[in-house]
C-alpha cells in the first residue's frame, strides 16, 4: 500500500512540474541579428545579380556594335573594290578609244574624243544674261541696264563662249568702270555708245587676250530715271 501511494506521489509531482511554453526572450536579439544578416546577404546578392545583368546587357551591345562595325568594314572594302574596278574600266575605255582611232590598217585618222559643243561662231556671245546695271550719276536713284555681246575674231575658236563665261565677272567690272560717274545727259549722247564700244573692246581684250574680239555689240540700253 505504501508503495502504491509513493508511486502516485511521484506521478503527481511529475505532472505538476511539466514545462510551460518557452517564453524566454533572452535570445531574441540574436534571432533578430541573424534575420538582419540574412536580409543584408539577400540585398547584396540582388545587387550582384543586377550588376551582372547590366554587364551582360553591355556585353551584348558591344557584340552588336562589333558585328555592325565588321559589316561596315566589309561594305567599305566592297565599295573600294568597285571604285578600283570602275576606274580601271574607265581607263580601258579611254585606251580603246585611242586604239580605235589609230587602227584600221594604218590608213585611218585619229579621232578627237573632245566633242565640239554646238557653237555658232557668227553668233554674238553675251557677257551676262541679266546684263549690267549702272547707277546714273546725278539722278535720284536712276539706273541704266546694259546688255553687251561679243563677236569673236577667230571663228574657229570654239572655246570663246566658255572663256567669256569664265571671265564674266571681270567683264562686267570693266563695263561698270567705263560707265561709272556718267549722268543722264552724257549717256543720251549718240557718241557715248560709239566711244563705249571702242573702250570696252580694249578693256575686254586685256581680260580675254589680244585680238580675240571682232566687235562689241550693245544689244540693250534701257535707262530708268
ROTI-380773 format. One record per residue (C-alpha): residue in three letters; x, y, z. Coordinates in steps of 0.05 Angstrom, whole numbers, plus 5000, padded with zeros to 4 digits. Layout:
<rs>
ALAXYZ
...
</rs>
This chain:
<rs>
UNK500050005000
UNK505650475017
UNK509050344951
UNK502550494914
UNK501951154949
UNK509151314935
UNK508151164860
UNK502051614857
UNK506052164891
UNK511552114840
UNK506552144783
UNK503152754813
UNK509853104822
UNK511752954751
UNK505353234725
UNK505953854767
UNK512954014742
UNK511153994667
UNK514954544629
UNK510955144605
UNK511755414534
UNK518355744521
UNK517556464538
UNK524956614544
UNK526657274507
UNK534057254522
UNK535957024451
UNK531157484414
UNK536757974396
UNK540857414367
UNK535057164325
UNK533757874300
UNK541157964284
UNK541057314244
UNK534857544205
UNK538058224191
UNK544457884167
UNK540457424121
UNK536758034095
UNK543358404081
UNK546157794046
UNK539957764002
UNK540558513986
UNK547858433968
UNK546257833924
UNK540758233890
UNK545758793876
UNK550658293847
UNK545258003803
UNK543358693777
UNK550658853764
UNK551458213725
UNK545158373685
UNK547859063667
UNK554558773648
UNK551258243606
UNK546958763571
UNK553159193557
UNK556758583531
UNK551058433483
UNK551159153459
UNK558659143448
UNK557858493410
UNK552558803365
UNK556959423354
UNK562758973335
UNK558458593286
UNK555959243255
UNK563059503251
UNK565358873216
UNK559658933168
UNK561359663153
UNK568659483142
UNK566658933094
UNK562059413057
UNK567559933053
UNK572259413023
UNK567059242971
UNK566059972954
UNK573460072946
UNK573859462903
UNK568259722858
UNK571660402854
UNK578160082832
UNK574459662781
UNK570660262755
UNK577060672750
UNK580360102711
UNK574260052666
UNK574560792650
UNK582060732635
UNK580960142589
UNK575260512555
UNK579861102541
UNK585260642515
UNK580260302469
UNK578160982441
UNK585261172427
UNK586760502396
UNK580560522353
UNK582761202326
UNK589560922305
UNK587060242279
UNK584260002213
UNK590359832172
UNK594260452189
UNK590460892140
UNK585261162188
UNK585661842221
UNK585861912296
UNK579162112325
UNK578962712371
UNK574962492433
UNK573563222451
UNK566763342421
UNK565664042395
UNK559764372430
UNK554264622385
UNK557165302373
UNK555565822320
UNK561866252312
UNK557766812279
UNK553066862339
UNK554767412389
UNK556367172459
UNK553167542518
UNK557767722575
UNK551867672622
UNK544767412611
UNK542067912662
UNK546068492635
UNK549869012675
UNK546269532718
UNK549570212728
UNK547470772775
UNK546571412737
UNK550471992766
UNK546572602789
UNK539972232789
UNK535372062846
UNK536371302842
UNK536371272766
UNK539470652735
UNK541770412666
UNK541269692643
UNK546269502590
UNK546968832554
UNK553368722516
UNK555168162468
UNK561867992435
UNK563667732366
UNK569967302365
UNK575667472317
UNK577466752302
UNK571266362281
UNK575065702292
UNK575965872366
UNK570465452397
UNK573065592467
UNK570966322462
UNK563966242494
UNK566865862552
UNK572366372561
UNK567266932563
UNK563066552614
UNK569166422658
UNK571167152659
UNK564167442661
UNK565067792728
UNK571468132705
UNK568068352640
UNK562168642679
UNK567169002724
UNK570469322663
UNK563569542639
UNK561969872706
UNK568670232704
UNK567270502635
UNK560370782652
UNK561470982724
UNK560271702741
UNK556471882676
UNK550072272682
UNK543672202641
UNK545572752592
UNK552272422576
UNK549071732569
UNK543972002520
UNK549172292472
UNK549871892407
UNK557371892413
UNK557171552481
UNK555570862454
UNK560770902398
UNK566171112447
UNK563970572495
UNK564670022443
UNK571870222428
UNK573870302501
UNK570569642521
UNK573969262465
UNK580769482492
UNK578769332564
UNK575768652547
UNK581768422507
UNK586068552568
UNK581968002600
UNK580667522542
UNK587167632506
UNK589368102450
UNK586068022382
UNK580467572408
UNK574668062397
UNK572068262329
UNK566468712353
UNK562968952416
UNK555368972408
UNK550869362454
UNK544468962449
UNK540469322503
UNK540770022531
UNK535070172579
UNK535170762626
UNK530470892684
UNK530971592713
</rs>
